[in-house]
């Protein structure tokens, strides 16, 4: 890629030089000069210049791919001494180089690499690292050594905590020194290693544009996968769209080269056998999917641990965890969690204009997971008994005739009254008191379930966001909807709602992601003598109603909990749920109008106008 861009510049320069040479020769001939002598001199000058340029370009490419050691000389240098370092302390990134956005590992030498630097945290973020940390950019670094008394440390990457060694540089960041001989190395994000080293460790590439393209004709799921990914991956697709004004990319686009990197993932070598046992032809039949990044002791990782436990307690299907951070926790082992599969991928770009919310990793995870039927869960959720019913129900609703994901109704009916500055409401519902033909259902929570039929939908809308495409002005039922720049939509949940409305989707789940863990107390205190009556606590009440979609409120379905942000509390609740289920005393999951309902059919027979699914 680097060489290709060098040659583009060379070709352009040579073409310009040829034109100028012809003009010079013409003028020289008219003036009586010896044209061939002039030509010989010029060609010799070009030859010398080409040799010097190639020598310099080769040296720079060697530096780009050399081990990222503090002295930048391709050797393992001691970094115990803190201070501002000058010289070639790391990669030099060109403006068009996709590696600018992803600090990669070092080139292999001998049997394995020396310690090398990887991206850890952007400015204003915390960097947790099992080795030395350095702060700066490109060639200037301040090194914070690993304390002798610990096996890891954390640094806040700001000028309030570290020297301002590059005043005015918004690209300052922290990098972590990774030691291949350390205990944490097998848990390191394999996408931050050189490809050869990742393969040596057994971290096989399981997601990439090349893999999707190569498999596109094998089976229907692979065809659906490539339909989803073509606009995110393909140079040919970009070329075909070049002169299509409606597909023009905007100023916030993520370049094709970076997009191709964003959809690469490797399986954690320790979980390779598990993945092999639960997949067929590279696909999971059914799986839960989540994503995380953070230090092993962070609250988010602790929440994810309880989610993983809940899947092992109450499901027979695997859970795929996408790691976008540096290192996974030591407790996540195949022995402890035999239905866990960890996949590693790179973080999203860190700077404008390509910067995206961390939560867009949710959509990346869905597209890279290769799951035929999936349930996406956030780390602050856990599942409860009978959650596996969602897989079968999803397969019944999401098919060729309805190729859209299903999301649960939100506990709030968001509108322009609540989100006055949101850029999408003028298009979909500028005045909720009047008909809004562009909004097809209530605001939904971004916990989608899907089958492979919905993969093209996900790919289409991630492409529109990552390319910053524009939705055109439209008129529907007399309502004039203004255009919308998709890249201006800030979060994954916003995008999914806009996408479902735009494509006239009309189905959503009842509230299967119950908004608070405390609501499970209503089920934990239930006794068989209560019959179908839900007697105690806020868990027995309906989700709040609205004037347009659910006047009497939304049913709760206790298959998952949301906002389980206290990991210790979640662990206790899961133990209590387990004990009550083993007693055979767990009530039906559906609660509406202070009653338990055995099935969605029973509920809808009693309330035929109820719009949500269960």
C-alpha positions in Angstrom: 0.0 0.0 0.0 2.8 2.4 0.9 4.7 1.5 -2.3 1.6 2.0 -4.4 1.1 5.5 -3.1 4.8 6.3 -3.7 4.5 5.2 -7.3 1.4 7.3 -7.8 3.4 10.4 -6.9 6.3 9.3 -9.0 4.1 8.7 -12.1 2.5 12.1 -11.7 5.9 13.8 -11.4 7.3 11.9 -14.4 4.3 12.9 -16.6 4.8 16.5 -15.6 8.5 16.3 -16.3 8.0 14.7 -19.7 5.8 17.6 -20.8 8.3 20.2 -19.5 11.1 18.3 -21.3 9.3 18.4 -24.6 8.8 22.2 -24.3 12.5 22.7 -23.3 13.7 20.6 -26.3 11.6 22.6 -28.7 12.8 25.9 -27.4 16.5 24.7 -27.4 16.2 23.5 -31.0 14.9 26.9 -32.1 17.8 28.6 -30.3 20.4 26.5 -31.9 21.5 24.5 -28.9 22.5 20.8 -29.1 19.3 19.1 -28.1 20.9 15.7 -27.5 23.5 17.1 -25.1 20.8 18.8 -23.1 18.7 15.6 -23.1 21.7 13.5 -21.9 22.3 15.9 -19.1 18.6 15.9 -18.0 18.4 12.1 -18.2 21.5 11.7 -16.0 20.0 14.1 -13.5 16.7 12.2 -13.4 18.7 8.9 -12.9 20.6 10.2 -10.0 17.4 11.7 -8.5 15.5 8.4 -8.9 18.3 6.5 -7.1 18.4 9.0 -4.2 14.6 9.0 -4.0 14.4 5.2 -3.9 17.1 5.0 -1.3 15.2 7.5 0.9 11.8 5.8 0.3 13.2 2.4 1.1 14.8 3.7 4.3 11.5 5.3 5.4 9.5 2.1 4.7 12.0 0.1 6.7 11.5 2.6 9.6 7.7 2.3 9.3 7.9 -1.5 9.7 10.8 -1.7 12.1 10.3 -2.6 15.8 8.7 0.2 17.7 11.4 0.5 20.3 12.1 3.8 22.1 15.3 4.4 20.1 13.7 3.4 16.9 16.8 1.5 15.7 15.3 -1.9 15.5 16.9 -3.1 18.7 15.4 -3.7 22.2 16.4 -0.6 24.1 16.0 -0.1 27.8 13.2 2.3 28.7 13.4 2.5 32.4 14.5 6.1 32.4 11.6 8.6 32.2 11.9 11.8 30.3 11.2 13.5 26.9 12.7 11.4 24.1 13.6 12.9 20.8 14.7 11.0 17.7 12.9 8.3 15.9 10.9 6.9 18.8 8.1 5.4 16.8 6.2 5.2 13.5 6.2 8.1 11.2 2.7 8.3 9.7 2.0 9.9 6.4 -1.3 11.7 5.9 -2.8 9.0 3.8 -1.4 6.0 5.7 -4.1 3.9 7.3 -1.5 2.8 9.9 -1.7 6.3 11.2 -4.9 5.4 12.9 -3.7 2.0 14.3 -0.4 1.6 16.0 0.7 -1.8 15.0 3.3 -4.3 16.4 6.9 -4.8 15.3 8.3 -6.8 12.4 9.4 -10.3 13.4 13.1 -11.0 14.0 14.3 -14.5 14.6 11.9 -16.7 16.6 9.8 -13.8 18.0 9.6 -10.1 18.3 11.3 -7.9 20.9 9.1 -5.7 23.1 7.1 -3.4 20.9 4.8 -0.4 21.3 1.0 -0.5 20.6 -1.7 2.2 20.9 -3.2 2.3 24.3 -5.3 5.5 24.8 -6.0 8.8 23.1 -5.7 12.1 24.7 -7.9 12.6 27.7 -8.2 8.9 28.2 -6.7 6.4 30.7 -4.0 4.0 29.5 -3.7 0.7 31.4 -0.6 -1.2 30.5 1.4 -4.3 31.7 4.6 -2.5 30.7 6.1 0.9 30.2 3.8 3.7 28.9 4.9 6.4 26.6 3.1 9.7 25.8 3.5 11.8 22.7 3.3 11.4 19.0 5.5 10.2 16.1 9.1 11.1 17.1 8.8 12.7 20.5 7.9 10.7 23.6 7.8 10.9 27.4 8.2 7.4 28.9 6.6 6.4 32.2 8.3 3.2 33.3 6.4 0.3 34.9 6.7 0.5 38.7 9.0 -2.2 40.0 6.4 -3.1 42.6 3.6 -4.0 40.2 2.8 -5.9 37.1 0.7 -3.1 35.5 -0.1 0.5 35.9 -2.5 3.2 34.6 -1.7 6.7 33.4 -4.2 9.5 32.5 -3.1 10.7 29.1 -3.4 14.5 29.5 -1.1 17.4 29.9 -2.5 17.9 33.4 -0.8 14.6 34.3 2.0 14.4 31.8 4.4 16.9 30.3 3.2 18.8 27.3 6.0 17.6 25.1 4.2 18.5 21.9 2.3 21.8 22.5 -0.6 22.2 20.1 -0.5 18.6 18.8 -4.0 17.2 19.1 -2.7 13.7 18.1 -0.8 13.1 21.3 -1.6 9.7 22.7 -0.3 6.9 24.9 1.2 3.7 23.8 2.0 0.6 25.8 5.2 -1.5 25.6 4.2 -5.2 25.1 6.6 -7.9 26.2 6.1 -11.2 24.4 7.6 -13.0 27.4 5.0 -11.6 29.8 2.1 -13.6 31.3 -0.4 -11.2 29.7 1.0 -11.6 26.2 -1.4 -14.5 25.3 -4.3 -12.3 26.3 -3.1 -9.4 24.1 -5.4 -8.2 21.3 -4.0 -10.2 18.4 -4.9 -7.5 15.9 -2.3 -5.3 17.4 0.4 -7.8 16.6 2.1 -8.2 13.2 0.3 -10.8 11.1 3.2 -13.3 11.2 3.3 -13.1 15.0 -0.4 -13.4 15.4 -0.4 -16.5 13.1 2.5 -18.0 15.1 0.4 -17.7 18.3 -2.5 -19.4 16.6 -4.8 -16.3 16.4 -6.3 -17.2 13.0 -7.9 -14.5 10.9 -11.7 -15.1 11.0 -13.0 -11.9 9.6 -11.8 -9.8 6.7 -12.9 -8.3 3.4 -10.8 -10.8 1.6 -12.5 -13.7 3.4 -16.0 -12.4 2.8 -15.3 -11.9 -0.9 -13.7 -15.3 -1.3 -16.7 -17.1 0.3 -19.4 -15.1 -1.3 -20.6 -17.9 -3.6 -20.4 -20.8 -1.2 -23.8 -20.6 0.5 -26.7 -18.2 1.0 -25.3 -16.8 4.3 -22.0 -16.0 2.6 -23.8 -14.2 -0.2 -25.8 -12.2 2.4 -22.5 -11.4 4.1 -20.9 -10.0 1.0 -24.0 -8.0 0.1 -23.5 -6.4 3.6 -19.8 -5.8 3.2 -19.3 -4.9 -0.5 -19.8 -1.2 0.0 -17.5 -1.2 3.0 -14.8 -3.3 1.5 -14.7 -3.1 -2.3 -12.5 -0.8 -4.5 -14.6 -1.9 -7.5 -17.8 -0.8 -5.7 -16.2 2.6 -4.9 -15.3 3.0 -8.5 -18.8 2.2 -9.7 -20.2 4.8 -7.3 -17.7 7.5 -8.3 -20.1 9.3 -10.6 -23.3 8.5 -8.7 -24.2 11.8 -7.0 -26.6 10.1 -4.6 -23.8 7.9 -3.3 -21.2 10.6 -2.8 -19.2 10.3 0.4 -19.2 13.3 2.7 -16.5 15.2 4.7 -16.7 12.8 7.7 -16.1 9.6 5.7 -13.8 6.9 6.9 -11.4 6.0 4.0 -11.7 2.7 2.2 -8.3 1.6 3.4 -9.2 2.2 7.0 -12.6 0.6 6.6 -11.0 -2.5 5.3 -8.8 -2.6 8.4 -11.8 -2.1 10.7 -13.5 -5.3 9.6 -10.5 -7.6 10.3 -10.7 -9.9 13.4 -8.7 -12.8 14.8 -9.9 -15.5 17.2 -8.0 -15.6 20.5 -5.8 -18.6 20.1 -6.9 -20.0 23.5 -10.5 -20.2 22.3 -9.8 -21.6 18.9 -11.0 -25.1 19.8 -14.3 -23.8 21.2 -14.9 -21.8 18.1 -14.2 -24.8 15.9 -16.7 -26.9 17.9 -19.6 -24.4 17.7 -19.3 -23.3 14.1 -20.0 -25.0 10.8 -18.4 -23.7 7.6 -17.1 -20.7 9.5 -20.6 -19.7 10.8 -22.2 -19.9 14.3 -25.8 -21.2 14.1 -26.9 -19.1 17.0 -24.9 -16.9 19.4 -25.0 -13.9 21.8 -22.7 -11.1 20.7 -21.2 -8.4 22.8 -18.2 -6.0 22.7 -15.8 -4.4 25.3 -12.6 -2.5 25.8 -10.9 -1.6 29.0 -8.4 -2.7 31.5 -9.1 -6.1 33.1 -10.2 -4.5 36.4 -12.5 -1.9 34.8 -16.2 -1.7 35.6 -17.1 -2.5 32.0 -15.0 -5.7 32.0 -16.4 -6.7 35.3 -19.9 -6.2 33.9 -19.0 -8.3 30.9 -17.8 -11.1 33.1 -21.3 -11.3 34.8 -22.9 -11.3 31.4 -20.7 -14.2 30.3 -21.6 -16.1 33.5 -25.3 -15.5 32.9 -25.1 -17.1 29.4 -23.4 -20.1 30.9 -26.1 -20.3 33.6 -29.2 -19.9 31.4 -28.4 -20.7 27.8 -27.1 -23.6 25.7 -25.6 -21.3 23.0 -22.2 -19.6 22.9 -21.4 -16.0 23.5 -18.9 -14.1 21.3 -17.1 -11.2 23.0 -15.3 -8.8 20.7 -12.3 -7.2 22.4 -11.4 -3.8 21.1 -9.1 -3.1 23.9 -5.5 -4.1 24.7 -5.7 -7.1 27.0 -8.5 -9.4 28.2 -8.8 -10.3 31.9 -7.0 -13.5 33.2 -10.3 -14.9 34.5 -11.6 -15.3 30.9 -10.3 -18.8 30.1 -11.8 -21.6 28.0 -11.7 -23.8 31.1 -13.9 -21.4 33.1 -16.2 -20.5 30.2 -16.5 -23.4 27.7 -19.0 -21.5 25.6 -17.1 -18.3 25.3 -15.3 -17.2 22.1 -13.1 -14.1 22.1 -12.5 -12.3 18.9 -10.0 -9.4 18.7 -10.2 -6.4 16.5 -8.7 -2.9 16.2 -10.3 0.2 17.8 -12.1 2.8 15.8 -10.3 5.9 14.5 -9.4 8.3 17.3 -9.5 11.7 15.6 -11.7 13.8 13.4 -13.1 13.7 10.8 -13.2 9.9 11.0 -13.8 9.6 14.7 -16.9 7.6 15.7 -18.6 6.8 19.0 -17.2 3.7 20.7 -20.7 2.2 20.4 -20.4 1.8 16.7 -18.3 -1.2 17.6 -21.7 -2.9 18.2 -22.4 -2.8 14.5 -18.9 -3.9 13.6 -19.3 -6.8 15.9 -22.6 -7.9 14.3 -21.0 -7.7 10.8 -17.9 -9.6 11.8 -19.4 -12.3 13.9 -20.7 -14.6 11.1 -23.7 -15.6 13.2 -26.8 -16.9 11.4 -29.1 -15.9 14.2 -27.8 -13.5 16.8 -28.8 -11.6 19.9 -26.7 -8.5 20.6 -26.2 -7.7 24.3 -24.4 -4.8 25.9 -22.0 -5.5 28.7 -24.4 -4.0 31.3 -26.9 -6.7 30.6 -27.4 -10.2 31.8 -29.7 -13.0 30.5 -32.3 -14.9 32.5 -34.0 -18.3 32.3 -35.6 -19.1 28.9 -33.8 -16.3 27.0 -33.0 -18.9 24.3 -36.6 -18.5 23.2 -35.5 -15.3 21.5 -33.5 -17.2 18.9 -36.4 -19.2 17.7 -38.8 -16.3 17.7 -36.3 -14.2 15.7 -36.0 -16.9 13.1 -39.7 -16.8 12.7 -39.9 -13.0 12.2 -36.7 -12.1 10.3 -36.7 -13.7 6.9 -36.5 -13.0 3.2 -39.9 -11.2 3.3 -38.9 -9.1 6.4 -35.0 -8.7 6.2 -34.7 -6.3 9.2 -33.4 -6.7 12.7 -35.8 -6.5 15.6 -35.2 -4.2 18.6 -37.2 -3.8 21.8 -39.4 -0.7 22.4 -37.5 1.8 24.5 -38.8 2.7 27.9 -39.1 6.3 26.7 -40.9 7.5 23.6 -38.1 9.8 22.4 -39.2 12.7 20.2 -38.0 16.2 19.2 -39.4 17.4 22.5 -36.6 15.5 24.3 -33.9 15.8 21.6 -34.3 19.3 20.3 -30.8 19.3 18.6 -31.0 15.9 17.1 -30.6 16.2 13.3 -33.0 13.5 12.3 -36.3 14.7 13.8 -37.0 17.3 11.1 -37.0 14.4 8.6 -39.0 11.9 10.6 -41.2 13.8 13.1 -40.9 17.5 13.5 -44.2 17.7 15.5 -45.3 14.6 17.4 -48.8 16.1 17.7 -49.3 15.8 14.0 -49.1 12.8 11.6 -45.5 11.7 11.1 -45.6 9.3 8.1 -41.7 8.9 8.1 -41.6 7.5 11.6 -43.0 3.9 11.4 -42.8 2.9 15.1 -41.8 4.0 18.6 -38.2 4.6 19.4 -36.4 1.3 20.0 -33.5 0.3 22.3 -30.3 -0.7 20.4 -30.3 -4.4 21.5 -31.1 -6.0 18.1 -31.7 -9.6 17.3 -31.3 -10.7 13.7 -30.9 -13.5 11.2 -28.5 -13.5 8.3 -31.3 -12.0 6.2 -30.8 -8.7 8.0 -27.0 -8.6 7.4 -27.3 -6.5 4.2 -29.4 -4.0 6.2 -26.7 -3.6 8.8 -24.0 -3.3 6.2 -25.9 -0.8 4.2 -26.3 1.6 7.1 -22.9 1.2 8.5 -21.6 2.0 5.0 -23.8 5.1 4.8 -22.5 6.2 8.2 -18.8 5.4 7.6 -18.9 7.0 4.2 -21.0 10.0 5.5 -23.6 9.7 2.8 -26.6 11.9 2.5 -30.3 10.9 2.5 -32.1 12.9 -0.2 -35.2 15.1 0.3 -38.4 13.1 -0.1 -42.1 13.7 0.0 -44.4 11.1 1.6 -48.2 11.5 2.1 -47.8 15.2 1.6 -45.0 15.5 4.2 -41.8 17.0 2.9 -38.9 15.4 4.6 -35.6 17.3 4.4 -32.3 15.5 3.6 -30.1 14.1 6.3 -26.3 13.7 6.4 -25.9 10.2 7.9 -22.5 10.9 9.4 -24.1 13.5 11.6 -26.0 10.8 13.5 -23.9 10.5 16.7 -24.8 7.1 18.1 -25.5 3.5 17.1 -29.0 3.6 18.6 -29.9 6.8 16.7 -28.7 5.3 13.4 -30.6 2.0 13.9 -33.9 3.8 14.6 -33.4 6.1 11.6 -32.5 3.2 9.4 -35.6 1.2 10.4 -37.9 4.1 9.8 -36.2 5.0 6.5 -36.8 1.5 5.2 -40.4 1.4 6.5 -39.8 -1.4 9.1 -42.7 -1.9 11.4 -41.9 -4.7 13.9 -40.4 -4.4 17.3 -40.1 -6.5 20.4 -41.9 -5.9 23.7 -39.4 -4.8 26.4 -37.3 -7.9 26.7 -34.4 -5.8 28.1 -36.0 -4.9 31.4 -34.6 -1.4 32.3 -33.4 -2.1 35.9 -32.1 -5.1 37.8 -34.3 -4.2 40.8 -37.3 -5.1 38.8 -36.4 -8.7 38.9 -37.3 -8.6 42.6 -40.9 -9.0 41.5 -40.1 -12.4 40.1 -37.8 -13.4 42.9 -40.5 -12.8 45.4 -43.2 -14.6 43.4 -44.7 -17.8 44.8 -46.7 -20.4 42.9 -49.6 -19.7 45.2 -49.8 -16.2 43.5 -50.9 -17.9 40.3 -50.7 -15.5 37.3 -50.8 -12.4 39.6 -47.7 -10.2 39.8 -48.1 -8.6 43.3 -45.0 -7.0 44.5 -42.6 -4.2 43.3 -42.1 -2.0 40.2 -41.4 -5.1 38.1 -45.2 -5.7 37.9 -45.9 -2.4 36.2 -46.0 -1.7 32.4 -43.3 0.3 30.6 -44.6 3.9 30.2 -47.2 4.4 27.5 -47.5 7.1 24.8 -50.2 8.6 22.6 -49.1 7.1 19.3 -48.0 3.6 19.8 -48.7 2.1 23.2 -51.4 4.0 25.1 -51.5 1.5 27.9 -47.8 0.9 28.1 -45.4 -1.8 26.9 -45.2 -5.4 28.3 -42.0 -6.4 30.1 -40.4 -9.7 29.2 -37.9 -11.0 31.7 -35.4 -12.6 29.3 -32.6 -10.0 29.9 -31.9 -7.1 32.2 -30.3 -3.8 31.3 -28.4 -1.3 33.3 -26.7 -4.0 35.4 -23.9 -1.6 36.2 -23.0 -3.0 39.6 -21.1 -6.2 38.9 -21.2 -7.4 42.6 -24.9 -6.8 42.8 -25.5 -8.6 39.5 -23.5 -11.6 40.7 -25.8 -11.9 43.8 -29.0 -11.5 41.6 -27.8 -14.2 39.2 -27.2 -16.6 42.1 -30.7 -16.0 43.5 -32.3 -16.5 40.0 -30.3 -19.7 39.6 -31.5 -21.0 43.0 -35.1 -20.1 42.3 -35.0 -21.8 38.9 -33.5 -25.0 40.3 -36.4 -25.0 42.8 -38.8 -25.0 39.8 -40.3 -21.8 41.2 -39.4 -19.3 38.4 -42.5 -17.6 37.0 -43.4 -17.0 33.3 -41.3 -14.2 31.8 -44.0 -12.0 30.3 -45.6 -9.4 32.6 -48.4 -7.0 31.5 -51.1 -5.3 33.5 -49.8 -6.9 36.7 -50.2 -10.4 35.3 -47.8 -13.1 34.2 -48.5 -14.5 30.7 -47.3 -18.0 29.6 -46.7 -17.0 26.0 -46.9 -14.3 23.4 -49.9 -16.0 21.9 -51.8 -15.9 25.2 -50.9 -12.2 25.7 -51.9 -11.2 22.1 -55.2 -13.2 22.4 -56.1 -11.0 25.4 -54.7 -7.8 23.8 -55.1 -8.1 20.0 -54.2 -4.5 19.4 -50.9 -4.7 21.1 -48.2 -3.9 18.5 -45.0 -5.3 20.1 -43.8 -8.9 19.6 -43.1 -11.5 22.1 
